Amino acid sequence: MLAVFLIYSPDRGDLIELTPQLVLTMWAAGIAGGAVPIALWRIVGRGFHLLVAGSSALMGVGALVFDQHSGTIAGLALLATAVCLERRPKWMAAAFGAAAVCFIVPAVSTGGPLLAVSGALTLGAVTDEMLLGHWYLVDPRLPRWALKSLDAAAGIGLVADAALLISKGGLSWESDALVVGWAFVALGAMSMLLIVAVWFALGEPGYNGVMAATGLSYLAVLTVIGATITGRSLLGDGSSLLSG
């Protein structure tokens, strides 16, 4: 079972619990938020919007298992609304944006506002990038600038998230948290390396560049998840990430 960590936040002046619900709501908010520009770009059809809404909803439903927060419930309802508004891109984008706000509310209440937003931005951008990259199999004519935009957002979010964690003591771990501490450093560095690699892969001519970028973004999703969790755990008491 994933452990619950007590994290001190100077901004809030109280203890914050890093729970599966926190990570899942940040992730749901990020995916829904990333769907906003994609909807406004009008480069994909209903199938992709269903995929993004379903991915965000999956995280939201997972969060409900741990805490039936009203914000999570409202976010799920707004995702369903967004899908129904597929023929009206602006309204659909607004519904996705509202869902992201609703999902971020429980994340802010347990993880602090800045870390909740930076975590959501990183997790959401890299996940939407991976999903959109796979959609190029459906339509290879999709513009590469869309993937580059999401990749840039993921990089900005990762840097901001790491800076916030470090400013709160993320690199000042105790001796009993050495493994977790170095895991945070390694996963963060690997995440940035993969994000940069995606950017340059998209500059390669031919469809092979997009295929490489999609594969790299899939790996980035995994490393970003690890960096998000381990970084926040270091602000606690240095306990193990897993407990019996």
ChimeraX commands (.cxc) that place a marker at each C-alpha (Angstrom):
marker #1 position 0.00,0.00,0.00 radius 0.5
marker #1 position 1.28,3.45,-0.88 radius 0.5
marker #1 position 2.36,5.19,2.30 radius 0.5
marker #1 position 0.96,8.49,3.55 radius 0.5
marker #1 position 3.63,11.12,4.12 radius 0.5
marker #1 position 3.36,14.17,6.39 radius 0.5
marker #1 position 4.79,17.18,4.56 radius 0.5
marker #1 position 5.38,20.60,6.04 radius 0.5
marker #1 position 4.59,23.54,3.78 radius 0.5
marker #1 position 5.89,26.99,4.83 radius 0.5
marker #1 position 3.24,28.61,2.62 radius 0.5
marker #1 position 0.39,27.03,4.56 radius 0.5
marker #1 position 2.01,26.67,7.95 radius 0.5
marker #1 position 0.53,23.22,8.59 radius 0.5
marker #1 position 1.04,19.55,7.80 radius 0.5
marker #1 position 0.05,18.22,4.39 radius 0.5
marker #1 position -0.58,14.59,3.57 radius 0.5
marker #1 position 0.84,13.25,0.32 radius 0.5
marker #1 position -1.70,10.58,-0.55 radius 0.5
marker #1 position -2.65,8.67,-3.70 radius 0.5
marker #1 position -5.66,11.02,-3.88 radius 0.5
marker #1 position -3.34,14.02,-4.14 radius 0.5
marker #1 position -1.30,12.54,-6.98 radius 0.5
marker #1 position -4.37,11.33,-8.87 radius 0.5
marker #1 position -6.23,14.64,-8.65 radius 0.5
marker #1 position -3.13,16.54,-9.81 radius 0.5
marker #1 position -2.85,14.13,-12.71 radius 0.5
marker #1 position -6.55,14.40,-13.60 radius 0.5
marker #1 position -6.35,18.19,-13.47 radius 0.5
marker #1 position -3.28,18.24,-15.68 radius 0.5
marker #1 position -4.76,15.99,-18.35 radius 0.5
marker #1 position -7.99,17.99,-18.45 radius 0.5
marker #1 position -6.08,21.27,-18.50 radius 0.5
marker #1 position -3.91,20.08,-21.38 radius 0.5
marker #1 position -7.05,19.23,-23.33 radius 0.5
marker #1 position -8.01,22.93,-23.38 radius 0.5
marker #1 position -5.47,24.10,-25.99 radius 0.5
marker #1 position -5.85,20.87,-27.95 radius 0.5
marker #1 position -9.59,21.51,-28.25 radius 0.5
marker #1 position -8.97,25.09,-29.36 radius 0.5
marker #1 position -6.39,24.00,-31.93 radius 0.5
marker #1 position -9.07,21.90,-33.67 radius 0.5
marker #1 position -6.55,19.43,-35.04 radius 0.5
marker #1 position -8.17,16.21,-33.77 radius 0.5
marker #1 position -11.67,14.78,-33.72 radius 0.5
marker #1 position -14.08,13.24,-31.25 radius 0.5
marker #1 position -12.07,10.07,-30.77 radius 0.5
marker #1 position -9.11,11.87,-29.25 radius 0.5
marker #1 position -11.27,14.05,-27.04 radius 0.5
marker #1 position -12.94,10.91,-25.71 radius 0.5
marker #1 position -9.51,9.42,-25.04 radius 0.5
marker #1 position -8.32,12.47,-23.11 radius 0.5
marker #1 position -11.56,12.78,-21.16 radius 0.5
marker #1 position -11.45,9.07,-20.35 radius 0.5
marker #1 position -7.83,9.28,-19.19 radius 0.5
marker #1 position -8.60,12.22,-16.91 radius 0.5
marker #1 position -11.74,10.49,-15.64 radius 0.5
marker #1 position -9.75,7.35,-14.86 radius 0.5
marker #1 position -7.53,9.36,-12.52 radius 0.5
marker #1 position -10.54,11.11,-11.03 radius 0.5
marker #1 position -12.36,7.87,-10.31 radius 0.5
marker #1 position -9.19,6.51,-8.74 radius 0.5
marker #1 position -9.03,9.57,-6.49 radius 0.5
marker #1 position -12.63,8.99,-5.40 radius 0.5
marker #1 position -11.62,5.61,-4.01 radius 0.5
marker #1 position -9.48,7.41,-1.43 radius 0.5
marker #1 position -11.56,10.55,-0.85 radius 0.5
marker #1 position -15.04,11.44,-2.13 radius 0.5
marker #1 position -14.23,15.13,-2.53 radius 0.5
marker #1 position -16.94,17.26,-4.14 radius 0.5
marker #1 position -14.37,18.87,-6.44 radius 0.5
marker #1 position -13.44,15.49,-7.90 radius 0.5
marker #1 position -17.10,14.62,-8.46 radius 0.5
marker #1 position -17.72,17.96,-10.17 radius 0.5
marker #1 position -14.65,17.45,-12.33 radius 0.5
marker #1 position -15.94,14.09,-13.55 radius 0.5
marker #1 position -19.32,15.63,-14.40 radius 0.5
marker #1 position -17.62,18.41,-16.37 radius 0.5
marker #1 position -15.56,15.89,-18.33 radius 0.5
marker #1 position -18.79,14.25,-19.45 radius 0.5
marker #1 position -20.11,17.67,-20.40 radius 0.5
marker #1 position -16.98,18.41,-22.44 radius 0.5
marker #1 position -17.46,15.26,-24.49 radius 0.5
marker #1 position -21.05,16.25,-25.25 radius 0.5
marker #1 position -19.83,19.65,-26.50 radius 0.5
marker #1 position -17.41,18.20,-29.05 radius 0.5
marker #1 position -19.03,20.11,-31.92 radius 0.5
marker #1 position -18.48,23.41,-30.11 radius 0.5
marker #1 position -14.70,23.56,-29.53 radius 0.5
marker #1 position -14.73,26.74,-27.44 radius 0.5
marker #1 position -17.40,25.42,-25.10 radius 0.5
marker #1 position -15.66,22.05,-24.93 radius 0.5
marker #1 position -12.39,23.75,-24.03 radius 0.5
marker #1 position -14.18,25.74,-21.32 radius 0.5
marker #1 position -15.65,22.53,-19.88 radius 0.5
marker #1 position -12.23,20.86,-19.86 radius 0.5
marker #1 position -10.78,23.93,-18.15 radius 0.5
marker #1 position -13.52,23.95,-15.52 radius 0.5
marker #1 position -12.93,20.24,-14.89 radius 0.5
marker #1 position -9.22,20.95,-14.35 radius 0.5
marker #1 position -10.06,23.64,-11.80 radius 0.5
marker #1 position -12.41,21.31,-9.95 radius 0.5
marker #1 position -9.81,18.53,-9.84 radius 0.5
marker #1 position -7.10,20.87,-8.59 radius 0.5
marker #1 position -9.20,22.00,-5.61 radius 0.5
marker #1 position -8.70,18.79,-3.56 radius 0.5
marker #1 position -5.05,18.71,-4.64 radius 0.5
marker #1 position -4.52,22.26,-3.36 radius 0.5
marker #1 position -6.24,21.46,-0.08 radius 0.5
marker #1 position -3.80,18.63,0.64 radius 0.5
marker #1 position -0.68,19.57,-1.31 radius 0.5
marker #1 position -0.46,23.35,-1.30 radius 0.5
marker #1 position -1.33,25.62,-4.25 radius 0.5
marker #1 position 2.02,26.03,-5.98 radius 0.5
marker #1 position 3.09,22.40,-5.82 radius 0.5
marker #1 position -0.39,21.27,-6.86 radius 0.5
marker #1 position -0.30,23.46,-9.98 radius 0.5
marker #1 position 3.30,22.64,-10.93 radius 0.5
marker #1 position 2.67,18.93,-10.46 radius 0.5
marker #1 position -0.51,19.07,-12.51 radius 0.5
marker #1 position 1.21,20.98,-15.32 radius 0.5
marker #1 position 4.05,18.48,-15.58 radius 0.5
marker #1 position 1.96,15.33,-15.30 radius 0.5
marker #1 position -0.76,16.64,-17.60 radius 0.5
marker #1 position 1.48,18.02,-20.35 radius 0.5
marker #1 position 3.64,14.93,-20.63 radius 0.5
marker #1 position 0.60,12.61,-20.57 radius 0.5
marker #1 position -1.32,14.59,-23.20 radius 0.5
marker #1 position 1.84,14.70,-25.30 radius 0.5
marker #1 position 2.09,10.93,-25.16 radius 0.5
marker #1 position -1.59,10.49,-26.03 radius 0.5
marker #1 position -1.44,12.98,-28.91 radius 0.5
marker #1 position 1.74,11.37,-30.21 radius 0.5
marker #1 position -0.05,8.03,-30.50 radius 0.5
marker #1 position -2.85,9.80,-32.37 radius 0.5
marker #1 position -0.41,10.46,-35.22 radius 0.5
marker #1 position -0.92,6.78,-36.06 radius 0.5
marker #1 position -4.50,7.72,-36.88 radius 0.5
marker #1 position -3.61,10.87,-38.80 radius 0.5
marker #1 position 0.09,11.30,-39.73 radius 0.5
marker #1 position -0.72,14.75,-41.14 radius 0.5
marker #1 position -1.20,16.28,-37.70 radius 0.5
marker #1 position 1.11,19.27,-37.10 radius 0.5
marker #1 position 4.24,18.67,-35.07 radius 0.5
marker #1 position 4.05,22.08,-33.41 radius 0.5
marker #1 position 1.22,20.75,-31.26 radius 0.5
marker #1 position 3.49,18.10,-29.76 radius 0.5
marker #1 position 6.29,20.62,-29.35 radius 0.5
marker #1 position 3.96,22.96,-27.47 radius 0.5
marker #1 position 3.00,20.23,-25.02 radius 0.5
marker #1 position 6.63,19.17,-24.71 radius 0.5
marker #1 position 7.66,22.74,-23.84 radius 0.5
marker #1 position 4.88,22.93,-21.24 radius 0.5
marker #1 position 6.10,19.68,-19.68 radius 0.5
marker #1 position 9.64,21.05,-19.49 radius 0.5
marker #1 position 8.50,24.31,-17.89 radius 0.5
marker #1 position 6.35,22.41,-15.40 radius 0.5
marker #1 position 9.20,20.05,-14.51 radius 0.5
marker #1 position 11.65,22.89,-13.87 radius 0.5
marker #1 position 9.08,24.82,-11.81 radius 0.5
marker #1 position 8.13,21.74,-9.79 radius 0.5
marker #1 position 11.75,20.85,-9.07 radius 0.5
marker #1 position 12.55,24.44,-8.10 radius 0.5
marker #1 position 9.64,24.53,-5.65 radius 0.5
marker #1 position 10.58,21.20,-4.12 radius 0.5
marker #1 position 14.22,22.19,-3.76 radius 0.5
marker #1 position 13.29,25.56,-2.24 radius 0.5
marker #1 position 11.31,23.68,0.44 radius 0.5
marker #1 position 14.22,21.36,1.26 radius 0.5
marker #1 position 13.88,18.66,-1.37 radius 0.5
marker #1 position 17.67,18.22,-1.56 radius 0.5
marker #1 position 18.25,18.30,2.20 radius 0.5
marker #1 position 17.32,14.73,2.94 radius 0.5
marker #1 position 18.30,12.76,6.02 radius 0.5
marker #1 position 20.65,9.76,5.93 radius 0.5
marker #1 position 17.72,7.33,6.09 radius 0.5
marker #1 position 16.26,8.84,2.90 radius 0.5
marker #1 position 19.36,8.58,0.70 radius 0.5
marker #1 position 17.77,6.09,-1.69 radius 0.5
marker #1 position 14.63,8.19,-2.16 radius 0.5
marker #1 position 16.70,11.36,-2.45 radius 0.5
marker #1 position 18.94,10.06,-5.18 radius 0.5
marker #1 position 15.92,8.51,-6.89 radius 0.5
marker #1 position 14.36,11.99,-7.01 radius 0.5
marker #1 position 17.52,13.46,-8.54 radius 0.5
marker #1 position 17.89,10.64,-11.06 radius 0.5
marker #1 position 14.23,10.59,-12.07 radius 0.5
marker #1 position 14.12,14.37,-12.41 radius 0.5
marker #1 position 17.26,14.42,-14.56 radius 0.5
marker #1 position 16.02,11.54,-16.69 radius 0.5
marker #1 position 12.66,13.25,-17.15 radius 0.5
marker #1 position 14.32,16.41,-18.43 radius 0.5
marker #1 position 16.59,14.40,-20.70 radius 0.5
marker #1 position 13.60,12.62,-22.21 radius 0.5
marker #1 position 11.66,15.88,-22.66 radius 0.5
marker #1 position 14.63,17.43,-24.48 radius 0.5
marker #1 position 15.03,14.27,-26.56 radius 0.5
marker #1 position 11.36,14.47,-27.60 radius 0.5
marker #1 position 11.90,18.05,-28.80 radius 0.5
marker #1 position 14.85,17.11,-31.00 radius 0.5
marker #1 position 13.19,13.91,-32.24 radius 0.5
marker #1 position 10.31,16.01,-33.56 radius 0.5
marker #1 position 12.85,17.91,-35.65 radius 0.5
marker #1 position 13.77,14.78,-37.56 radius 0.5
marker #1 position 12.21,14.50,-41.04 radius 0.5
marker #1 position 9.81,11.69,-41.80 radius 0.5
marker #1 position 7.34,9.87,-39.60 radius 0.5
marker #1 position 10.12,8.07,-37.72 radius 0.5
marker #1 position 10.73,11.30,-35.80 radius 0.5
marker #1 position 7.19,11.32,-34.46 radius 0.5
marker #1 position 7.39,7.62,-33.59 radius 0.5
marker #1 position 10.59,8.20,-31.64 radius 0.5
marker #1 position 9.10,11.22,-29.86 radius 0.5
marker #1 position 6.02,9.23,-28.88 radius 0.5
marker #1 position 8.09,6.41,-27.43 radius 0.5
marker #1 position 10.28,8.83,-25.51 radius 0.5
marker #1 position 7.23,10.67,-24.15 radius 0.5
marker #1 position 5.83,7.35,-22.89 radius 0.5
marker #1 position 9.03,6.83,-20.90 radius 0.5
marker #1 position 8.83,10.43,-19.71 radius 0.5
marker #1 position 5.39,9.79,-18.23 radius 0.5
marker #1 position 6.87,7.03,-16.07 radius 0.5
marker #1 position 9.87,9.04,-14.89 radius 0.5
marker #1 position 7.79,12.17,-14.20 radius 0.5
marker #1 position 5.43,10.15,-12.00 radius 0.5
marker #1 position 8.41,8.88,-10.04 radius 0.5
marker #1 position 9.96,12.34,-9.71 radius 0.5
marker #1 position 6.63,13.82,-8.61 radius 0.5
marker #1 position 6.14,11.29,-5.82 radius 0.5
marker #1 position 9.72,10.94,-4.58 radius 0.5
marker #1 position 10.29,14.70,-4.59 radius 0.5
marker #1 position 7.27,15.33,-2.40 radius 0.5
marker #1 position 8.11,12.46,-0.08 radius 0.5
marker #1 position 11.46,14.07,0.70 radius 0.5
marker #1 position 9.65,17.00,2.31 radius 0.5
marker #1 position 8.34,14.58,4.92 radius 0.5
marker #1 position 10.10,12.40,7.45 radius 0.5
marker #1 position 12.10,10.33,4.95 radius 0.5
marker #1 position 9.92,7.22,5.29 radius 0.5
marker #1 position 9.83,4.55,2.65 radius 0.5
marker #1 position 7.58,5.06,-0.34 radius 0.5
marker #1 position 5.91,1.75,0.32 radius 0.5
marker #1 position 4.54,0.42,3.56 radius 0.5
marker #1 position 3.22,-2.99,4.39 radius 0.5
marker link #1:1,2 radius 0.2
marker link #1:2,3 radius 0.2
marker link #1:3,4 radius 0.2
marker link #1:4,5 radius 0.2
marker link #1:5,6 radius 0.2
marker link #1:6,7 radius 0.2
marker link #1:7,8 radius 0.2
marker link #1:8,9 radius 0.2
marker link #1:9,10 radius 0.2
marker link #1:10,11 radius 0.2
marker link #1:11,12 radius 0.2
marker link #1:12,13 radius 0.2
marker link #1:13,14 radius 0.2
marker link #1:14,15 radius 0.2
marker link #1:15,16 radius 0.2
marker link #1:16,17 radius 0.2
marker link #1:17,18 radius 0.2
marker link #1:18,19 radius 0.2
marker link #1:19,20 radius 0.2
marker link #1:20,21 radius 0.2
marker link #1:21,22 radius 0.2
marker link #1:22,23 radius 0.2
marker link #1:23,24 radius 0.2
marker link #1:24,25 radius 0.2
marker link #1:25,26 radius 0.2
marker link #1:26,27 radius 0.2
marker link #1:27,28 radius 0.2
marker link #1:28,29 radius 0.2
marker link #1:29,30 radius 0.2
marker link #1:30,31 radius 0.2
marker link #1:31,32 radius 0.2
marker link #1:32,33 radius 0.2
marker link #1:33,34 radius 0.2
marker link #1:34,35 radius 0.2
marker link #1:35,36 radius 0.2
marker link #1:36,37 radius 0.2
marker link #1:37,38 radius 0.2
marker link #1:38,39 radius 0.2
marker link #1:39,40 radius 0.2
marker link #1:40,41 radius 0.2
marker link #1:41,42 radius 0.2
marker link #1:42,43 radius 0.2
marker link #1:43,44 radius 0.2
marker link #1:44,45 radius 0.2
marker link #1:45,46 radius 0.2
marker link #1:46,47 radius 0.2
marker link #1:47,48 radius 0.2
marker link #1:48,49 radius 0.2
marker link #1:49,50 radius 0.2
marker link #1:50,51 radius 0.2
marker link #1:51,52 radius 0.2
marker link #1:52,53 radius 0.2
marker link #1:53,54 radius 0.2
marker link #1:54,55 radius 0.2
marker link #1:55,56 radius 0.2
marker link #1:56,57 radius 0.2
marker link #1:57,58 radius 0.2
marker link #1:58,59 radius 0.2
marker link #1:59,60 radius 0.2
marker link #1:60,61 radius 0.2
marker link #1:61,62 radius 0.2
marker link #1:62,63 radius 0.2
marker link #1:63,64 radius 0.2
marker link #1:64,65 radius 0.2
marker link #1:65,66 radius 0.2
marker link #1:66,67 radius 0.2
marker link #1:67,68 radius 0.2
marker link #1:68,69 radius 0.2
marker link #1:69,70 radius 0.2
marker link #1:70,71 radius 0.2
marker link #1:71,72 radius 0.2
marker link #1:72,73 radius 0.2
marker link #1:73,74 radius 0.2
marker link #1:74,75 radius 0.2
marker link #1:75,76 radius 0.2
marker link #1:76,77 radius 0.2
marker link #1:77,78 radius 0.2
marker link #1:78,79 radius 0.2
marker link #1:79,80 radius 0.2
marker link #1:80,81 radius 0.2
marker link #1:81,82 radius 0.2
marker link #1:82,83 radius 0.2
marker link #1:83,84 radius 0.2
marker link #1:84,85 radius 0.2
marker link #1:85,86 radius 0.2
marker link #1:86,87 radius 0.2
marker link #1:87,88 radius 0.2
marker link #1:88,89 radius 0.2
marker link #1:89,90 radius 0.2
marker link #1:90,91 radius 0.2
marker link #1:91,92 radius 0.2
marker link #1:92,93 radius 0.2
marker link #1:93,94 radius 0.2
marker link #1:94,95 radius 0.2
marker link #1:95,96 radius 0.2
marker link #1:96,97 radius 0.2
marker link #1:97,98 radius 0.2
marker link #1:98,99 radius 0.2
marker link #1:99,100 radius 0.2
marker link #1:100,101 radius 0.2
marker link #1:101,102 radius 0.2
marker link #1:102,103 radius 0.2
marker link #1:103,104 radius 0.2
marker link #1:104,105 radius 0.2
marker link #1:105,106 radius 0.2
marker link #1:106,107 radius 0.2
marker link #1:107,108 radius 0.2
marker link #1:108,109 radius 0.2
marker link #1:109,110 radius 0.2
marker link #1:110,111 radius 0.2
marker link #1:111,112 radius 0.2
marker link #1:112,113 radius 0.2
marker link #1:113,114 radius 0.2
marker link #1:114,115 radius 0.2
marker link #1:115,116 radius 0.2
marker link #1:116,117 radius 0.2
marker link #1:117,118 radius 0.2
marker link #1:118,119 radius 0.2
marker link #1:119,120 radius 0.2
marker link #1:120,121 radius 0.2
marker link #1:121,122 radius 0.2
marker link #1:122,123 radius 0.2
marker link #1:123,124 radius 0.2
marker link #1:124,125 radius 0.2
marker link #1:125,126 radius 0.2
marker link #1:126,127 radius 0.2
marker link #1:127,128 radius 0.2
marker link #1:128,129 radius 0.2
marker link #1:129,130 radius 0.2
marker link #1:130,131 radius 0.2
marker link #1:131,132 radius 0.2
marker link #1:132,133 radius 0.2
marker link #1:133,134 radius 0.2
marker link #1:134,135 radius 0.2
marker link #1:135,136 radius 0.2
marker link #1:136,137 radius 0.2
marker link #1:137,138 radius 0.2
marker link #1:138,139 radius 0.2
marker link #1:139,140 radius 0.2
marker link #1:140,141 radius 0.2
marker link #1:141,142 radius 0.2
marker link #1:142,143 radius 0.2
marker link #1:143,144 radius 0.2
marker link #1:144,145 radius 0.2
marker link #1:145,146 radius 0.2
marker link #1:146,147 radius 0.2
marker link #1:147,148 radius 0.2
marker link #1:148,149 radius 0.2
marker link #1:149,150 radius 0.2
marker link #1:150,151 radius 0.2
marker link #1:151,152 radius 0.2
marker link #1:152,153 radius 0.2
marker link #1:153,154 radius 0.2
marker link #1:154,155 radius 0.2
marker link #1:155,156 radius 0.2
marker link #1:156,157 radius 0.2
marker link #1:157,158 radius 0.2
marker link #1:158,159 radius 0.2
marker link #1:159,160 radius 0.2
marker link #1:160,161 radius 0.2
marker link #1:161,162 radius 0.2
marker link #1:162,163 radius 0.2
marker link #1:163,164 radius 0.2
marker link #1:164,165 radius 0.2
marker link #1:165,166 radius 0.2
marker link #1:166,167 radius 0.2
marker link #1:167,168 radius 0.2
marker link #1:168,169 radius 0.2
marker link #1:169,170 radius 0.2
marker link #1:170,171 radius 0.2
marker link #1:171,172 radius 0.2
marker link #1:172,173 radius 0.2
marker link #1:173,174 radius 0.2
marker link #1:174,175 radius 0.2
marker link #1:175,176 radius 0.2
marker link #1:176,177 radius 0.2
marker link #1:177,178 radius 0.2
marker link #1:178,179 radius 0.2
marker link #1:179,180 radius 0.2
marker link #1:180,181 radius 0.2
marker link #1:181,182 radius 0.2
marker link #1:182,183 radius 0.2
marker link #1:183,184 radius 0.2
marker link #1:184,185 radius 0.2
marker link #1:185,186 radius 0.2
marker link #1:186,187 radius 0.2
marker link #1:187,188 radius 0.2
marker link #1:188,189 radius 0.2
marker link #1:189,190 radius 0.2
marker link #1:190,191 radius 0.2
marker link #1:191,192 radius 0.2
marker link #1:192,193 radius 0.2
marker link #1:193,194 radius 0.2
marker link #1:194,195 radius 0.2
marker link #1:195,196 radius 0.2
marker link #1:196,197 radius 0.2
marker link #1:197,198 radius 0.2
marker link #1:198,199 radius 0.2
marker link #1:199,200 radius 0.2
marker link #1:200,201 radius 0.2
marker link #1:201,202 radius 0.2
marker link #1:202,203 radius 0.2
marker link #1:203,204 radius 0.2
marker link #1:204,205 radius 0.2
marker link #1:205,206 radius 0.2
marker link #1:206,207 radius 0.2
marker link #1:207,208 radius 0.2
marker link #1:208,209 radius 0.2
marker link #1:209,210 radius 0.2
marker link #1:210,211 radius 0.2
marker link #1:211,212 radius 0.2
marker link #1:212,213 radius 0.2
marker link #1:213,214 radius 0.2
marker link #1:214,215 radius 0.2
marker link #1:215,216 radius 0.2
marker link #1:216,217 radius 0.2
marker link #1:217,218 radius 0.2
marker link #1:218,219 radius 0.2
marker link #1:219,220 radius 0.2
marker link #1:220,221 radius 0.2
marker link #1:221,222 radius 0.2
marker link #1:222,223 radius 0.2
marker link #1:223,224 radius 0.2
marker link #1:224,225 radius 0.2
marker link #1:225,226 radius 0.2
marker link #1:226,227 radius 0.2
marker link #1:227,228 radius 0.2
marker link #1:228,229 radius 0.2
marker link #1:229,230 radius 0.2
marker link #1:230,231 radius 0.2
marker link #1:231,232 radius 0.2
marker link #1:232,233 radius 0.2
marker link #1:233,234 radius 0.2
marker link #1:234,235 radius 0.2
marker link #1:235,236 radius 0.2
marker link #1:236,237 radius 0.2
marker link #1:237,238 radius 0.2
marker link #1:238,239 radius 0.2
marker link #1:239,240 radius 0.2
marker link #1:240,241 radius 0.2
marker link #1:241,242 radius 0.2
marker link #1:242,243 radius 0.2
marker link #1:243,244 radius 0.2
view
